[in-house]
Amino acid sequence: MSLWNGIVDYLQLYGDKTLSQAGWHALLSAVPVILGLVIAIPIGWVAFRVRWTYPPLISLSGVLYTIPSLALFVLLPGILHTQILDPINVFVALTAYTVALLVRVVADGLASVPDEVRQSALAMGFNGWQRFFKVELPVALPVIAAGLRVAVVSNVSLVSVAALIGVPQLGQLFTTGFQLDSTAPIVLGIVACVVMALCFDAIILLLLRVVTPWRSAGASR
Amino acid sequence: MIGSVGAWLSDPANWQGPEGIVARLNEHLAYSLLAVLIAGLIAFPLGVFIGHTGKGTFIVAGTANALRALPTLGLLILLVLTIANAMPAALTYRVPAMIVLVLLGIPPILSGTYAGVANVDPAVRDAAYGMGMTSGVVAWRVEVPVAVPLIIGGVRSALLQVIATTTVIAYVSLGGFGRYVIDGLKQQDYPQMAGGSVLVAVLAIVVDVLMAGVQRLTSPGRPLRAPRGQLRRQPASG
């Protein structure tokens, strides 16, 4: 098969470069999800606890979500005073999207904790912090994990768009293929992106299973 | 830096002519609306069928998940390289771009229509059958009208996704606001790139607000949220 040979040839020539692009791609997709989660938990908690903040916080994240990623990649250097090719812009843009997605998920996840559970924690003498970290957050984890899966899988494909402004990652296989008029790097890039997305998805499912051992296996959505 | 972007946007010379902002806006809207229209023609009947019969529900979740992971830019360039030679010159880039945009528009409309039709109150459906309506009439005269707010919600997500991605098709020499980003990068003209980005962002927000209004008008006293289990729309790519 000539496509297969083309991919093998390409990897023989540019294997190291492709590997470093894949490494960057993984970093650019995963780090914003972790940062986004860390930022979204307190904001989501506020949106859940302080009722009147819910509508404005959700609208604000909705607007942020509406801004196309390529536009954000281009506008951030002007706001942050960074270079246009600086990967920082991609990190910041994707972290912002993840926060926007997860604030609602965290708030709704916390709201999904049954009231009996909250009451029992109170009755057992847990203070506010203990109740949040030992009871409410763990019970909300499945809902939050579902949001994380969406965030990480869409990040993998959003990152590849950053190839248009030259940030190193697998999306460059697409622009390279276009310039060389060769389908091999493009197919390689698409397959690599999809496999990476599936792996991240599986990792989150696995982590969820590890940190919530009380849930029966296979019960995740 | 923000001042120079403002200067680019407010320069009347940038608004006129075949490469002006008005022309680019027309191109951007034309590609986006045509793509969403075609996506709707495919996804709406399919969504009604799946929601009404309960057959093939796996297609709904399957397309949404698969397309979320698929890199749009890669698909676009792959299609350009593989099918462009079989096209008349005028369509070389337009057909591949349209295929990608339509593919992106299908999942939100499909899942919105499916969710709207499948979640119609069973009592309403039973009442319609009890009145002697046939299956097709129940679907068309009862389930679809009840599902309208969720269908509009699906169209709203599809529009957002497609407007964002239409920016990317400038890479394969097509028009729309993406031209300013791609050309600005080549010419090392940051105000042009940023100006184009502001325009796409504003267009996306304006269309989203308009669609939110339509959604509200079509759903009297009904919460705007999709039923549980329907995850929020994915971030707009492109």
Interface residues (C-beta under 8 A of the other chain):
Chain A: G62 V63 Y65 T66 I67 P68 S69 L70 A71 L72 V74 L75 P77 G78 H81 I84 Y97 A100 L101 R104 V105 A146 G147 V150 V153 S154 V156 S157 L158 S160 V161 A163 L164 I165 G166 L170 G171 L173 F174 T175 G177 F178 D181 S182 T183 I186 V187 G189 I190 C193 V194 A197 L198 R221
Chain B: M1 I2 V5 N65 R68 A69 L70 P71 T72 L73 G74 L75 I77 L78 V80 L81 T82 L160 I163 A164 T165 T167 V168 Y171 V172 G178 V181 I182 L185 Y190 M193 A194 G196 S197 V198 V200 A201 A204 I205 D208 G229 L231 R232 R233 Q234 P235 A236 S237 G238
